[in-house]
Amino acid sequence: MSTYDGLSFVTQSAIRWKAFHEQMQYIKQSFMDKLCIVSYEDFISNTKQVMFNLDSFLFLTKPLNQPIVKHDCIAKWKTQLTDQEIMEIQEIVGFPPSELM
């Protein structure tokens, strides 16, 4: 069994998230104006503006349909994670989940 396999699910998830986040930062710097990155948090909290930005970025003549968004999903972590799990995540990624919002 590898060291990674012995870690908690929360720790594994935080490590994967951090690696993905670092890759996205590299891609963002490499492709700047050729890439439109939409964060989940922005999409949930400002759907209309994000959809407008996507329409503009893609040079669409007909706007994309506005999706139905469940706004209560954005803070699920507050009720589903324990204080210990939140601390584990913070130790790995370097900041608390609340800073993503």
N, CA, C and O of each residue as an XYZ file, in Angstrom:
404
protein
N       0.845     -1.170      0.000
C       0.000      0.000      0.000
C       0.897      1.242      0.000
O       1.871      1.316      0.749
N       0.555      2.215     -0.849
C       1.334      3.447     -0.913
C       0.975      4.367      0.250
O      -0.048      4.188      0.911
N       1.826      5.340      0.480
C       1.576      6.320      1.532
C       0.266      7.063      1.264
O      -0.513      7.312      2.183
N       0.031      7.414     -0.001
C      -1.183      8.134     -0.386
C      -2.428      7.335     -0.025
O      -3.401      7.894      0.483
N      -2.403      6.038     -0.285
C      -3.551      5.180      0.020
C      -3.866      5.141      1.511
O      -5.010      4.904      1.899
N      -2.875      5.367      2.332
C      -3.075      5.335      3.773
C      -3.621      6.641      4.341
O      -3.934      6.717      5.529
N      -3.738      7.666      3.505
C      -4.243      8.956      3.965
C      -5.764      8.953      4.012
O      -6.415      8.147      3.347
N      -6.315      9.849      4.793
C      -7.772      9.966      4.874
C      -8.319     10.468      3.541
O      -7.592     11.071      2.752
N      -9.595     10.220      3.298
C     -10.248     10.679      2.075
C     -10.157     12.202      1.962
O      -9.933     12.732      0.874
N     -10.329     12.898      3.075
C     -10.265     14.367      3.079
C      -8.875     14.835      2.666
O      -8.744     15.754      1.858
N      -7.844     14.213      3.211
C      -6.474     14.584      2.874
C      -6.183     14.287      1.414
O      -5.582     15.112      0.726
N      -6.597     13.124      0.928
C      -6.407     12.780     -0.483
C      -7.101     13.807     -1.381
O      -6.539     14.245     -2.385
N      -8.315     14.180     -1.014
C      -9.077     15.154     -1.804
C      -8.391     16.515     -1.814
O      -8.337     17.176     -2.851
N      -7.872     16.935     -0.671
C      -7.179     18.224     -0.588
C      -5.902     18.209     -1.429
O      -5.580     19.200     -2.085
N      -5.181     17.102     -1.412
C      -3.958     16.979     -2.223
C      -4.309     17.051     -3.706
O      -3.630     17.734     -4.473
N      -5.365     16.349     -4.112
C      -5.794     16.383     -5.519
C      -6.240     17.793     -5.907
O      -5.900     18.280     -6.985
N      -7.005     18.452     -5.021
C      -7.467     19.807     -5.313
C      -6.284     20.749     -5.479
O      -6.256     21.558     -6.407
N      -5.300     20.648     -4.577
C      -4.138     21.532     -4.641
C      -3.366     21.313     -5.940
O      -2.940     22.277     -6.575
N      -3.184     20.058     -6.338
C      -2.470     19.760     -7.586
C      -3.243     20.320     -8.787
O      -2.646     20.899     -9.695
N      -4.560     20.148     -8.791
C      -5.381     20.678     -9.866
C      -5.291     22.199     -9.903
O      -5.144     22.790    -10.973
N      -5.379     22.827     -8.743
C      -5.303     24.291     -8.654
C      -3.961     24.791     -9.195
O      -3.925     25.778     -9.930
N      -2.874     24.131     -8.848
C      -1.554     24.529     -9.336
C      -1.454     24.355    -10.849
O      -0.868     25.194    -11.533
N      -2.021     23.271    -11.372
C      -2.030     23.063    -12.825
C      -2.835     24.149    -13.522
O      -2.423     24.651    -14.568
N      -3.979     24.516    -12.952
C      -4.802     25.558    -13.548
C      -4.076     26.897    -13.549
O      -4.203     27.660    -14.507
N      -3.328     27.198    -12.510
C      -2.570     28.450    -12.474
C      -1.511     28.460    -13.579
O      -1.309     29.483    -14.234
N      -0.841     27.337    -13.786
C       0.167     27.223    -14.850
C      -0.488     27.403    -16.224
O       0.018     28.148    -17.064
N      -1.609     26.720    -16.447
C      -2.318     26.824    -17.728
C      -2.800     28.248    -17.947
O      -2.700     28.779    -19.053
N      -3.318     28.861    -16.904
C      -3.808     30.237    -16.987
C      -2.689     31.184    -17.411
O      -2.903     32.051    -18.258
N      -1.504     31.030    -16.835
C      -0.368     31.880    -17.183
C       0.127     31.589    -18.595
O       0.561     32.501    -19.299
N       0.066     30.336    -19.013
C       0.579     29.940    -20.320
C      -0.314     30.377    -21.475
O       0.178     30.710    -22.553
N      -1.625     30.375    -21.250
C      -2.554     30.634    -22.351
C      -3.376     31.911    -22.202
O      -4.165     32.240    -23.088
N      -3.210     32.609    -21.133
C      -3.884     33.856    -20.792
C      -5.184     34.132    -21.552
O      -6.252     33.707    -21.112
N      -5.108     34.842    -22.692
C      -6.316     35.293    -23.383
C      -6.992     34.209    -24.223
O      -8.062     34.448    -24.783
N      -6.397     33.042    -24.319
C      -6.983     31.946    -25.093
C      -7.782     30.997    -24.211
O      -8.258     29.959    -24.671
N      -7.923     31.355    -22.963
C      -8.549     30.472    -21.990
C      -9.525     31.260    -21.132
O      -9.242     32.381    -20.708
N     -10.663     30.662    -20.889
C     -11.647     31.275    -19.998
C     -11.875     30.296    -18.845
O     -12.472     29.235    -19.028
N     -11.407     30.655    -17.694
C     -11.554     29.801    -16.521
C     -12.743     30.295    -15.715
O     -12.851     31.479    -15.395
N     -13.627     29.371    -15.395
C     -14.804     29.696    -14.599
C     -14.714     28.915    -13.296
O     -14.711     27.684    -13.300
N     -14.641     29.620    -12.206
C     -14.612     28.922    -10.923
C     -16.028     28.541    -10.527
O     -16.991     29.230    -10.866
N     -16.139     27.458     -9.822
C     -17.436     26.991     -9.339
C     -18.096     28.071     -8.478
O     -19.295     28.326     -8.587
N     -17.301     28.687     -7.637
C     -17.821     29.712     -6.739
C     -18.393     30.902     -7.514
O     -19.469     31.400     -7.184
N     -17.672     31.354     -8.543
C     -18.174     32.457     -9.371
C     -19.431     32.043    -10.131
O     -20.394     32.804    -10.225
N     -19.404     30.833    -10.669
C     -20.555     30.349    -11.430
C     -21.811     30.298    -10.562
O     -22.896     30.666    -11.012
N     -21.661     29.846     -9.327
C     -22.807     29.748     -8.423
C     -23.268     31.132     -7.966
O     -24.468     31.405     -7.939
N     -22.338     31.993     -7.613
C     -22.716     33.272     -7.019
C     -23.057     34.358     -8.043
O     -23.734     35.330     -7.705
N     -22.601     34.208     -9.278
C     -22.822     35.256    -10.282
C     -23.073     34.625    -11.656
O     -22.386     34.941    -12.627
N     -24.051     33.741    -11.725
C     -24.313     32.932    -12.913
C     -24.534     33.769    -14.167
O     -23.937     33.490    -15.207
N     -25.373     34.781    -14.085
C     -25.690     35.583    -15.279
C     -24.443     36.250    -15.855
O     -24.237     36.245    -17.069
N     -23.619     36.820    -14.992
C     -22.411     37.482    -15.477
C     -21.433     36.475    -16.076
O     -20.827     36.743    -17.113
N     -21.275     35.327    -15.437
C     -20.379     34.286    -15.956
C     -20.861     33.815    -17.326
O     -20.056     33.648    -18.243
N     -22.164     33.601    -17.468
C     -22.711     33.159    -18.749
C     -22.511     34.231    -19.818
O     -22.193     33.909    -20.963
N     -22.693     35.492    -19.461
C     -22.443     36.593    -20.399
C     -20.977     36.602    -20.827
O     -20.671     36.763    -22.008
N     -20.074     36.430    -19.860
C     -18.639     36.396    -20.170
C     -18.305     35.229    -21.094
O     -17.493     35.376    -22.008
N     -18.923     34.075    -20.863
C     -18.691     32.920    -21.747
C     -19.194     33.206    -23.156
O     -18.511     32.905    -24.135
N     -20.372     33.779    -23.260
C     -20.915     34.152    -24.574
C     -19.940     35.056    -25.317
O     -19.661     34.847    -26.498
N     -19.427     36.059    -24.616
C     -18.487     37.009    -25.224
C     -17.177     36.326    -25.602
O     -16.656     36.531    -26.698
N     -16.655     35.523    -24.699
C     -15.388     34.832    -24.946
C     -15.488     33.919    -26.166
O     -14.542     33.815    -26.947
N     -16.630     33.262    -26.326
C     -16.834     32.317    -27.432
C     -17.362     32.998    -28.696
O     -17.585     32.335    -29.708
N     -17.561     34.307    -28.643
C     -18.083     35.077    -29.778
C     -19.405     34.505    -30.292
O     -19.611     34.372    -31.498
N     -20.286     34.174    -29.365
C     -21.561     33.582    -29.747
C     -22.534     34.661    -30.205
O     -22.598     35.745    -29.626
N     -23.284     34.348    -31.246
C     -24.311     35.280    -31.716
C     -25.624     35.043    -30.979
O     -26.451     35.948    -30.869
N     -25.813     33.829    -30.478
C     -26.991     33.495    -29.680
C     -26.502     33.111    -28.284
O     -25.660     32.222    -28.158
N     -27.004     33.753    -27.243
C     -26.506     33.455    -25.887
C     -26.805     32.020    -25.452
O     -27.785     31.406    -25.873
N     -25.941     31.525    -24.613
C     -26.158     30.208    -24.007
C     -27.380     30.271    -23.092
O     -27.693     31.318    -22.526
N     -28.053     29.151    -22.961
C     -29.186     29.088    -22.031
C     -28.700     29.251    -20.602
O     -27.652     28.723    -20.228
N     -29.459     29.977    -19.814
C     -29.125     30.153    -18.401
C     -29.469     28.875    -17.644
O     -30.620     28.438    -17.664
N     -28.509     28.283    -16.991
C     -28.794     27.064    -16.224
C     -29.502     27.372    -14.910
O     -29.450     28.493    -14.405
N     -30.152     26.371    -14.379
C     -30.734     26.483    -13.041
C     -29.638     26.082    -12.061
O     -29.069     24.995    -12.156
N     -29.357     26.960    -11.136
C     -28.246     26.753    -10.211
C     -28.771     26.638     -8.788
O     -29.595     27.440     -8.348
N     -28.284     25.634     -8.078
C     -28.634     25.476     -6.665
C     -27.610     26.247     -5.834
O     -26.460     25.827     -5.702
N     -28.031     27.354     -5.290
C     -27.107     28.206     -4.534
C     -26.723     27.624     -3.178
O     -25.707     28.017     -2.606
N     -27.507     26.708     -2.666
C     -27.185     26.126     -1.360
C     -25.990     25.181     -1.419
O     -25.444     24.816     -0.378
N     -25.575     24.781     -2.616
C     -24.438     23.863     -2.765
C     -23.107     24.506     -2.407
O     -22.164     23.813     -2.025
N     -23.027     25.815     -2.527
C     -21.756     26.515     -2.358
C     -21.182     26.376     -0.946
O     -19.964     26.411     -0.772
N     -22.022     26.222      0.039
C     -21.539     26.161      1.419
C     -21.777     24.801      2.063
O     -21.798     24.693      3.289
N     -21.956     23.774      1.258
C     -22.192     22.436      1.809
C     -21.085     21.992      2.760
O     -21.326     21.302      3.751
N     -19.871     22.407      2.431
C     -18.736     21.983      3.242
C     -18.894     22.398      4.703
O     -18.366     21.739      5.598
N     -19.621     23.491      4.943
C     -19.780     23.982      6.316
C     -20.558     23.000      7.185
O     -20.358     22.940      8.398
N     -21.435     22.241      6.567
C     -22.245     21.285      7.333
C     -21.765     19.846      7.178
O     -22.114     18.982      7.982
N     -20.966     19.590      6.147
C     -20.554     18.209      5.882
C     -19.160     17.869      6.382
O     -18.822     16.693      6.514
N     -18.351     18.874      6.660
C     -16.995     18.624      7.149
C     -16.904     18.949      8.632
O     -17.529     19.893      9.116
N     -16.121     18.160      9.337
C     -15.878     18.441     10.751
C     -14.804     19.532     10.857
O     -14.130     19.842      9.874
N     -14.653     20.102     12.038
C     -13.601     21.102     12.257
C     -12.223     20.503     11.983
O     -11.346     21.173     11.438
N     -12.037     19.240     12.362
C     -10.758     18.556     12.124
C     -10.488     18.418     10.624
O      -9.364     18.638     10.173
N     -11.502     18.061      9.863
C     -11.336     17.916      8.410
C     -11.022     19.262      7.763
O     -10.202     19.333      6.847
N     -11.660     20.316      8.227
C     -11.385     21.655      7.707
C      -9.942     22.048      8.004
O      -9.281     22.661      7.167
N      -9.454     21.700      9.183
C      -8.058     21.989      9.544
C      -7.097     21.194      8.661
O      -6.065     21.719      8.241
N      -7.431     19.920      8.376
C      -6.599     19.096      7.482
C      -6.482     19.744      6.111
O      -5.392     19.843      5.547
N      -7.616     20.180      5.586
C      -7.636     20.822      4.269
C      -6.797     22.088      4.289
O      -5.999     22.326      3.382
N      -6.976     22.892      5.316
C      -6.243     24.152      5.423
C      -4.738     23.911      5.486
O      -3.971     24.654      4.875
N      -4.313     22.901      6.204
C      -2.881     22.597      6.302
C      -2.296     22.249      4.938
O      -1.158     22.614      4.641
N      -3.060     21.550      4.109
C      -2.554     21.102      2.808
C      -2.603     22.210      1.770
O      -1.619     22.439      1.066
N      -3.737     22.904      1.662
C      -3.868     23.893      0.594
C      -3.348     25.277      0.995
O      -3.091     26.114      0.130
N      -3.194     25.521      2.289
C      -2.591     26.771      2.726
C      -3.571     27.853      3.126
O      -3.160     28.933      3.550
N      -4.864     27.583      2.998
C      -5.875     28.547      3.418
C      -7.178     27.813      3.680
O      -7.377     26.706      3.179
N      -8.074     28.420      4.463
C      -9.335     27.749      4.797
C     -10.310     27.780      3.621
O     -10.224     28.675      2.780
N     -11.228     26.831      3.547
C     -12.208     26.789      2.463
C     -13.001     28.086      2.319
O     -13.432     28.426      1.217
N     -13.195     28.799      3.395
C     -13.985     30.041      3.353
C     -13.351     31.087      2.437
O     -14.055     31.965      1.938
N     -12.048     31.015      2.206
C     -11.377     31.993      1.346
C     -11.652     31.763     -0.131
O     -11.326     32.614     -0.958
N     -12.237     30.642     -0.472
C     -12.593     30.378     -1.853
C     -13.859     31.110     -2.260
O     -14.137     31.277     -3.447
N     -14.615     31.538     -1.280
C     -15.915     32.131     -1.578
C     -15.833     33.628     -1.714
O     -16.846     34.281     -1.966
